[in-house]
Amino acid sequence: MPSSTFTALSPESQGSPFWNRLTETMPRAKLDALHLQRVQALTHYAYEHSAFYRRKFDDAGIKPSDIRSLDDFKRKVPITDKSEFISLQQQRPPYGDTIALPLDFVAHHCETSGTTGVPLAIPYSMYDSVRYGESWVYGFWGLGIRPTDTFYFAFGWGNFAGFWSAYWGARRLGARVISGGGLDTKGHIEAILRMKPTVLISTPTFALRIAAVAAEMGIDLSKSSIKFTYHAGEPGPTALPGMREQIEKAWGAKAGELLGIAEVDAMAPGCPLGDGVHVNEMNVFSWSMDPESMQEVPDGEIGENIVTGYGNTAQPLLNYRTHDLVRRRSSCACGRTWSKLEGAVLGRTDFMVTVRGTNVYQTAVENILTEVEGVSMHYELVLTHEEGNDCMRVRFEPEPTVDPSRWKSVAADAQARIHKALHVRLDVVAVEPRSLPRFELKTKRIIDQRPKELRRALDR
């Protein structure tokens, strides 16, 4: 490709934090007007082309013409959940009657990870994949990544949705792509040293694992060609500041992340300020509700994120439950007007436990652990139910440099910090180094050992 392709970008646009200044800084009134037009069009589309939505609307006694405001959409359009889609797909594989396009228009098939249940099949049209890829570019650009960068994907390229959409984003940006599919951790390290990419794409915990294995090989990746690391799939640099510090130190690079939902969109690129993510309001309409009362909560209060995707022509998702607990803000010092989710995901409705009257969320515990000297990034939270109450036990691997004689004191330090911050005592124990499982994709931190009848449905 001629180099002149990239010189069309002016120095001013190259230095801008905005991939699309017009849309990212659009006034709220104009954003809401645009959302209304789009949800009305999407409601008509879903009703006319998806048997699932036609049935949902008819059962609720509404027609697309009843949606005259955003409040109408929130209150009248039925809330949907992944479990419904999975059930229908099992009855009539591969996509049930939720699909809104002929199968001939499905250009790509993926699935959710299915780590806690049956995976959800996700059809993408070519149009969907292009819009999905564009969503990644907002975050890439905001971090400082440009078309002249080279992406290295530490990803296996199976059916799991994973970073397929990030690949679409790299192509949309116009960057060079190197695939690490099929390589083991040492193979990734050797490929990075040989090919000299500037951007690492991986889950955050796998980025740390690669760096740890490299250190064992006597290789300091902070001196490698990598200038940026970009992550998704699990809580990362935005949700866990301690993790960001570890990744940036290990790689000598700037770390960013994106909050995505495989079946919806790469929906929320990280804020350049590093303290949250911004909902991509060109592709997604979202609002927050109380998961118990199902009523909308105002900005600044924690609620479950309910999303509607505009880029899902194959399998539309309207008023879709994410089970993610977020705190929404309507403004940000970075200049973006898109809704901001402080700290990305604060917890999960299905991974919140009430311990002696106190609500305890996974991310809150993780944030504290990252600040405890001697606690490595390898830990798990074990949920049990004893004497009528939910319980959470923290099991962690100490850092390799910590003498075994100090393991108990490190655990006691973590337990004391958790009690001070969350006002609840959790059992914290150290386990042998390398005894917890390692993952290249999503790290499974929650081990739910509660009786099945007490677990809330989780199928993400």
C-alpha positions as CSV (number, residue, x, y, z in Angstrom):
1,M,0.0,0.0,0.0
2,P,1.5,3.4,-0.9
3,S,2.8,5.4,2.0
4,S,0.7,8.4,0.7
5,T,-2.4,6.5,2.0
6,F,-1.5,7.6,5.5
7,T,-0.1,11.1,4.8
8,A,-3.7,12.2,4.2
9,L,-4.0,12.4,8.0
10,S,-3.0,15.9,9.0
11,P,-0.6,16.5,12.0
12,E,-3.6,18.0,13.8
13,S,-5.8,15.0,13.4
14,Q,-2.8,12.7,14.2
15,G,-2.5,14.4,17.6
16,S,-6.2,14.6,18.3
17,P,-7.5,12.4,21.1
18,F,-10.7,11.9,19.1
19,W,-11.2,9.4,16.3
20,N,-14.3,11.3,15.3
21,R,-14.5,14.6,17.1
22,L,-18.0,15.4,15.8
23,T,-19.7,12.3,17.2
24,E,-17.6,11.9,20.4
25,T,-18.4,15.5,21.5
26,M,-22.0,15.8,20.2
27,P,-24.2,17.7,22.6
28,R,-26.5,15.5,24.7
29,A,-29.7,16.9,23.2
30,K,-28.5,15.9,19.7
31,L,-27.4,12.5,20.9
32,D,-30.8,11.8,22.5
33,A,-32.6,12.9,19.3
34,L,-30.4,10.6,17.3
35,H,-31.0,7.7,19.7
36,L,-34.7,8.2,19.4
37,Q,-34.6,7.9,15.6
38,R,-32.4,4.8,15.8
39,V,-34.4,2.9,18.5
40,Q,-37.6,3.6,16.6
41,A,-36.1,2.3,13.4
42,L,-34.6,-0.7,15.2
43,T,-37.9,-1.5,16.9
44,H,-39.7,-1.6,13.6
45,Y,-36.9,-3.7,12.1
46,A,-36.9,-6.3,14.9
47,Y,-40.7,-6.6,14.9
48,E,-40.8,-7.1,11.2
49,H,-37.9,-9.5,10.8
50,S,-37.5,-11.5,14.0
51,A,-40.2,-13.9,15.1
52,F,-38.8,-13.7,18.7
53,Y,-39.3,-10.0,18.9
54,R,-42.7,-10.1,17.2
55,R,-43.8,-12.6,19.9
56,K,-42.3,-10.5,22.7
57,F,-44.0,-7.3,21.5
58,D,-47.3,-9.0,20.9
59,D,-47.3,-10.6,24.4
60,A,-46.5,-7.2,25.9
61,G,-49.4,-5.6,23.9
62,I,-47.2,-3.0,22.1
63,K,-46.5,-2.1,18.5
64,P,-43.4,-0.3,17.2
65,S,-45.5,2.8,16.6
66,D,-46.1,3.1,20.4
67,I,-42.4,4.1,20.9
68,R,-42.6,7.9,20.7
69,S,-39.9,8.8,23.2
70,L,-36.8,7.3,24.8
71,D,-38.8,6.8,28.0
72,D,-41.4,4.8,26.0
73,F,-38.6,2.6,24.8
74,K,-37.2,2.0,28.3
75,R,-40.6,1.3,29.8
76,K,-42.5,-0.4,27.1
77,V,-40.1,-2.5,25.1
78,P,-39.6,-5.8,27.0
79,I,-36.3,-6.5,28.8
80,T,-34.4,-9.4,27.3
81,D,-31.8,-11.7,28.7
82,K,-29.2,-14.1,27.3
83,S,-30.9,-17.1,28.8
84,E,-33.9,-16.6,26.4
85,F,-31.6,-16.6,23.4
86,I,-29.7,-19.7,24.6
87,S,-32.9,-21.6,25.2
88,L,-34.3,-20.9,21.7
89,Q,-30.9,-21.7,20.1
90,Q,-30.9,-25.1,21.9
91,Q,-34.4,-25.8,20.6
92,R,-33.7,-24.8,17.0
93,P,-29.9,-24.5,16.4
94,P,-27.9,-22.6,15.5
95,Y,-29.8,-19.4,16.2
96,G,-33.4,-20.2,17.1
97,D,-36.0,-17.8,15.8
98,T,-34.2,-14.7,17.1
99,I,-32.3,-14.2,13.8
100,A,-33.5,-11.3,11.7
101,L,-31.7,-12.0,8.5
102,P,-31.6,-15.0,6.1
103,L,-28.6,-17.4,6.9
104,D,-27.1,-16.4,3.6
105,F,-26.3,-13.0,5.1
106,V,-24.4,-14.3,8.1
107,A,-20.8,-13.7,7.3
108,H,-19.2,-14.8,10.6
109,H,-20.2,-17.1,13.4
110,C,-18.8,-16.8,17.0
111,E,-19.8,-18.0,20.4
112,T,-19.5,-16.6,24.0
113,S,-16.9,-18.3,26.2
114,G,-19.5,-20.4,28.0
115,T,-17.3,-20.6,31.1
116,T,-20.3,-20.6,33.3
117,G,-22.9,-22.3,31.1
118,V,-23.9,-23.1,27.6
119,P,-22.3,-20.8,25.0
120,L,-24.4,-18.3,23.1
121,A,-24.1,-18.5,19.3
122,I,-23.6,-15.1,17.7
123,P,-24.2,-14.4,14.0
124,Y,-22.6,-11.4,12.4
125,S,-23.5,-10.0,9.0
126,M,-20.7,-8.2,7.1
127,Y,-22.3,-4.9,8.0
128,D,-22.2,-5.9,11.7
129,S,-18.5,-6.8,11.6
130,V,-17.6,-3.4,10.0
131,R,-19.5,-1.4,12.6
132,Y,-18.2,-3.6,15.4
133,G,-14.6,-3.0,14.2
134,E,-15.2,0.7,14.1
135,S,-16.0,0.6,17.9
136,W,-12.5,-0.6,18.7
137,V,-10.9,2.2,16.8
138,Y,-12.2,4.9,19.2
139,G,-10.3,3.3,22.0
140,F,-7.2,2.6,20.0
141,W,-7.0,6.2,18.8
142,G,-7.7,7.6,22.2
143,L,-4.7,5.7,23.7
144,G,-2.4,6.9,21.0
145,I,-2.4,4.0,18.6
146,R,-2.1,5.0,14.9
147,P,-2.3,3.3,11.4
148,T,1.5,3.1,11.4
149,D,1.5,0.7,14.4
150,T,1.7,-3.1,14.2
151,F,-0.7,-5.3,16.2
152,Y,0.2,-8.6,17.7
153,F,-2.7,-10.8,18.7
154,A,-2.0,-13.3,21.5
155,F,-5.3,-15.0,20.7
156,G,-6.2,-18.5,19.5
157,W,-8.7,-17.6,16.8
158,G,-11.3,-20.3,17.7
159,N,-15.1,-19.9,17.7
160,F,-14.9,-17.9,20.9
161,A,-15.7,-14.3,20.0
162,G,-12.7,-13.0,21.9
163,F,-10.6,-10.6,19.8
164,W,-12.1,-11.3,16.4
165,S,-13.7,-7.9,16.6
166,A,-10.4,-6.3,17.7
167,Y,-9.0,-7.7,14.5
168,W,-11.8,-6.0,12.5
169,G,-10.9,-2.8,14.4
170,A,-7.2,-3.1,13.4
171,R,-8.2,-3.6,9.8
172,R,-10.5,-0.6,10.0
173,L,-7.6,1.5,11.4
174,G,-5.4,0.4,8.6
175,A,-2.7,-1.1,10.8
176,R,-0.5,-4.1,10.2
177,V,-1.6,-7.3,11.9
178,I,0.5,-10.3,13.2
179,S,-1.4,-13.4,14.4
180,G,-0.1,-15.4,17.4
181,G,-2.7,-18.1,16.9
182,G,-1.6,-21.6,17.9
183,L,1.6,-20.5,19.7
184,D,2.2,-21.2,23.4
185,T,3.4,-18.5,25.8
186,K,7.1,-18.9,24.9
187,G,6.2,-18.9,21.2
188,H,4.4,-15.5,21.7
189,I,7.5,-14.1,23.3
190,E,9.8,-15.3,20.5
191,A,7.4,-13.9,17.9
192,I,7.2,-10.5,19.5
193,L,11.0,-10.3,19.7
194,R,11.4,-11.4,16.1
195,M,8.5,-9.5,14.5
196,K,8.8,-6.3,16.6
197,P,5.1,-5.3,16.8
198,T,4.1,-2.1,18.7
199,V,0.7,-3.1,20.1
200,L,-0.1,-6.2,22.1
201,I,-3.8,-7.4,22.1
202,S,-4.6,-9.9,24.9
203,T,-6.6,-10.3,28.1
204,P,-4.9,-8.4,30.9
205,T,-4.0,-11.4,32.9
206,F,-2.4,-13.1,29.9
207,A,-0.3,-10.0,29.3
208,L,1.1,-10.4,32.8
209,R,1.6,-14.1,32.3
210,I,3.6,-13.5,29.1
211,A,5.8,-11.0,31.0
212,A,6.3,-13.4,33.9
213,V,7.3,-16.3,31.6
214,A,9.7,-13.9,29.7
215,A,11.3,-12.9,33.0
216,E,11.9,-16.6,33.7
217,M,13.6,-16.8,30.3
218,G,15.8,-13.9,31.2
219,I,14.0,-11.5,28.9
220,D,12.9,-8.1,29.9
221,L,9.8,-7.2,27.8
222,S,9.9,-3.6,29.0
223,K,12.7,-3.2,26.5
224,S,10.8,-4.8,23.7
225,S,9.1,-3.1,20.7
226,I,5.7,-3.0,22.4
227,K,4.5,0.6,23.0
228,F,0.9,-0.1,23.8
229,T,-1.1,-3.0,25.3
230,Y,-4.9,-3.2,24.8
231,H,-7.2,-5.5,26.6
232,A,-10.7,-6.8,27.0
233,G,-12.5,-9.9,28.3
234,E,-12.1,-9.4,32.0
235,P,-11.5,-6.5,34.5
236,G,-8.3,-4.8,33.5
237,P,-6.4,-1.5,33.6
238,T,-9.4,0.7,34.0
239,A,-11.3,-1.3,36.6
240,L,-8.1,-2.3,38.5
241,P,-5.5,0.5,38.7
242,G,-3.0,-1.8,40.4
243,M,-3.2,-4.1,37.4
244,R,-2.6,-1.2,35.0
245,E,0.6,-0.3,36.9
246,Q,1.8,-3.9,36.8
247,I,1.2,-4.3,33.0
248,E,2.8,-0.9,32.2
249,K,5.8,-1.7,34.3
250,A,6.2,-5.2,32.9
251,W,5.9,-4.1,29.3
252,G,7.2,-0.5,29.5
253,A,4.1,0.4,27.5
254,K,0.9,2.3,27.9
255,A,-2.1,0.0,28.8
256,G,-5.7,0.5,27.7
257,E,-8.8,-1.5,27.7
258,L,-12.3,-1.7,26.3
259,L,-15.6,-3.0,27.8
260,G,-17.3,-5.2,25.3
261,I,-20.1,-7.7,25.2
262,A,-19.5,-10.3,22.5
263,E,-23.1,-10.4,21.3
264,V,-23.7,-6.6,21.5
265,D,-20.6,-4.6,20.5
266,A,-17.1,-3.4,21.6
267,M,-19.4,-1.0,23.3
268,A,-17.2,1.2,25.6
269,P,-13.7,2.3,24.9
270,G,-11.5,3.3,27.8
271,C,-11.4,7.0,28.8
272,P,-8.0,8.6,28.1
273,L,-8.1,9.8,31.7
274,G,-7.9,6.1,32.7
275,D,-10.7,6.2,35.3
276,G,-13.6,4.6,33.3
277,V,-15.0,3.8,29.9
278,H,-17.3,5.8,27.5
279,V,-20.3,4.1,26.0
280,N,-20.0,4.3,22.2
281,E,-23.2,6.1,21.6
282,M,-22.9,5.7,17.8
283,N,-23.4,1.9,18.2
284,V,-25.2,1.5,21.5
285,F,-28.1,3.0,23.5
286,S,-27.9,2.2,27.2
287,W,-29.5,3.1,30.6
288,S,-29.2,1.8,34.1
289,M,-31.9,0.0,36.2
290,D,-32.3,-1.3,39.7
291,P,-32.0,-5.1,39.1
292,E,-34.6,-5.8,41.8
293,S,-37.3,-3.2,41.0
294,M,-36.5,-3.0,37.3
295,Q,-36.9,0.7,37.5
296,E,-34.4,3.2,36.0
297,V,-31.8,4.7,38.4
298,P,-30.4,8.3,37.9
299,D,-26.9,9.2,36.9
300,G,-24.4,8.7,39.8
301,E,-26.2,5.7,41.3
302,I,-25.1,2.1,40.8
303,G,-27.5,0.1,38.5
304,E,-27.5,-2.7,36.0
305,N,-26.4,-1.6,32.5
306,I,-29.2,-2.2,30.0
307,V,-28.1,-2.0,26.4
308,T,-29.5,-1.9,22.8
309,G,-27.1,-2.4,19.9
310,Y,-27.5,-0.7,16.6
311,G,-24.9,-2.9,14.9
312,N,-26.7,-6.2,15.3
313,T,-28.6,-6.7,12.1
314,A,-28.4,-10.5,12.3
315,Q,-29.5,-11.0,15.9
316,P,-30.9,-7.7,17.3
317,L,-30.6,-7.0,21.0
318,L,-33.1,-4.6,22.5
319,N,-33.2,-3.6,26.2
320,Y,-30.7,-6.4,26.8
321,R,-29.6,-7.2,30.4
322,T,-25.8,-7.2,30.8
323,H,-25.9,-8.1,34.5
324,D,-23.0,-5.6,34.8
325,L,-23.3,-3.1,37.6
326,V,-22.1,0.4,36.6
327,R,-22.1,4.0,37.9
328,R,-23.1,6.3,35.0
329,R,-21.9,9.9,34.6
330,S,-23.1,12.4,31.9
331,S,-19.9,14.4,31.6
332,C,-16.2,14.0,31.6
333,A,-13.1,16.2,31.7
334,C,-11.7,14.4,28.7
335,G,-14.2,16.3,26.5
336,R,-16.3,13.3,25.4
337,T,-20.1,13.7,25.8
338,W,-20.8,10.0,25.6
339,S,-22.0,8.5,28.9
340,K,-19.1,7.5,31.2
341,L,-19.1,4.4,33.3
342,E,-16.8,5.1,36.2
343,G,-14.4,2.3,36.8
344,A,-16.0,0.3,34.0
345,V,-17.9,-2.6,35.6
346,L,-18.1,-2.3,39.4
347,G,-19.6,-5.8,39.8
348,R,-22.1,-8.3,38.6
349,T,-25.7,-8.8,39.7
350,D,-25.0,-12.5,39.7
351,F,-21.6,-12.3,41.5
352,M,-22.7,-10.0,44.3
353,V,-22.9,-11.8,47.7
354,T,-24.4,-10.5,50.9
355,V,-22.0,-11.4,53.7
356,R,-23.4,-10.6,57.2
357,G,-25.7,-7.8,55.7
358,T,-23.0,-6.3,53.5
359,N,-23.1,-6.4,49.7
360,V,-19.7,-7.6,48.4
361,Y,-18.7,-7.3,44.7
362,Q,-15.9,-9.1,42.9
363,T,-14.2,-6.0,41.5
364,A,-14.2,-4.3,44.9
365,V,-12.2,-7.2,46.4
366,E,-9.9,-7.3,43.4
367,N,-9.1,-3.7,43.6
368,I,-7.9,-4.1,47.2
369,L,-5.9,-7.3,46.4
370,T,-3.9,-5.4,43.8
371,E,-2.7,-3.0,46.4
372,V,-1.5,-5.6,48.9
373,E,2.3,-6.1,48.8
374,G,3.1,-9.8,48.2
375,V,-0.2,-10.8,46.6
376,S,0.3,-11.9,43.0
377,M,-2.3,-11.5,40.2
378,H,-3.2,-15.2,40.6
379,Y,-6.2,-15.5,43.0
380,E,-9.8,-16.7,43.1
381,L,-12.9,-15.9,45.0
382,V,-14.8,-18.9,46.2
383,L,-18.5,-18.5,46.9
384,T,-20.2,-20.8,49.4
385,H,-23.5,-20.7,51.3
386,E,-23.2,-21.6,55.0
387,E,-25.8,-21.4,57.8
388,G,-28.2,-19.4,55.6
389,N,-25.6,-16.8,54.4
390,D,-23.5,-16.3,51.4
391,C,-19.7,-16.5,52.1
392,M,-16.7,-15.5,50.1
393,R,-13.2,-16.9,50.6
394,V,-10.2,-15.4,48.9
395,R,-7.4,-17.8,47.8
396,F,-4.3,-16.2,46.4
397,E,-0.8,-17.1,45.3
398,P,1.9,-15.0,47.0
399,E,4.5,-13.4,44.8
400,P,7.5,-15.8,44.2
401,T,9.8,-13.5,46.1
402,V,7.8,-13.8,49.3
403,D,9.2,-16.2,51.8
404,P,6.7,-18.9,52.9
405,S,7.2,-17.8,56.5
406,R,5.5,-14.5,55.5
407,W,2.5,-16.0,53.7
408,K,0.2,-15.8,56.7
409,S,1.1,-12.2,57.4
410,V,0.4,-11.2,53.8
411,A,-3.0,-12.9,54.0
412,A,-3.7,-11.1,57.3
413,D,-2.8,-7.8,55.7
414,A,-5.2,-8.4,52.8
415,Q,-7.9,-9.5,55.2
416,A,-7.5,-6.3,57.3
417,R,-7.6,-4.1,54.2
418,I,-10.7,-5.7,52.9
419,H,-12.4,-5.3,56.3
420,K,-11.4,-1.6,56.6
421,A,-12.6,-0.8,53.1
422,L,-15.7,-3.0,52.8
423,H,-16.7,-3.3,56.5
424,V,-16.8,-7.1,56.3
425,R,-14.5,-9.9,57.3
426,L,-13.6,-12.3,54.5
427,D,-11.5,-15.4,55.0
428,V,-8.2,-14.9,53.1
429,V,-5.7,-17.7,52.6
430,A,-2.4,-18.1,50.7
431,V,-2.0,-21.2,48.5
432,E,1.1,-22.7,46.9
433,P,2.6,-20.7,44.0
434,R,1.5,-22.2,40.6
435,S,-1.3,-24.1,42.2
436,L,-4.1,-22.0,40.7
437,P,-5.1,-22.5,37.0
438,R,-3.7,-20.3,34.3
439,F,-5.8,-19.0,31.3
440,E,-4.9,-17.5,28.0
441,L,-8.3,-15.9,27.5
442,K,-10.8,-15.0,30.3
443,T,-9.4,-15.8,33.7
444,K,-12.0,-17.6,35.9
445,R,-11.8,-15.7,39.2
446,I,-15.1,-16.7,40.6
447,I,-15.6,-20.3,41.9
448,D,-19.3,-20.6,42.7
449,Q,-19.8,-23.5,45.1
450,R,-23.3,-22.4,46.3
451,P,-26.2,-24.8,45.8
452,K,-27.6,-24.6,42.3
453,E,-31.0,-23.4,43.5
454,L,-29.3,-20.4,45.1
455,R,-27.3,-19.3,42.1
456,R,-28.6,-16.6,39.8
457,A,-28.5,-17.4,36.1
458,L,-25.1,-16.4,34.6
459,D,-24.3,-17.3,31.0
460,R,-21.9,-14.9,29.7
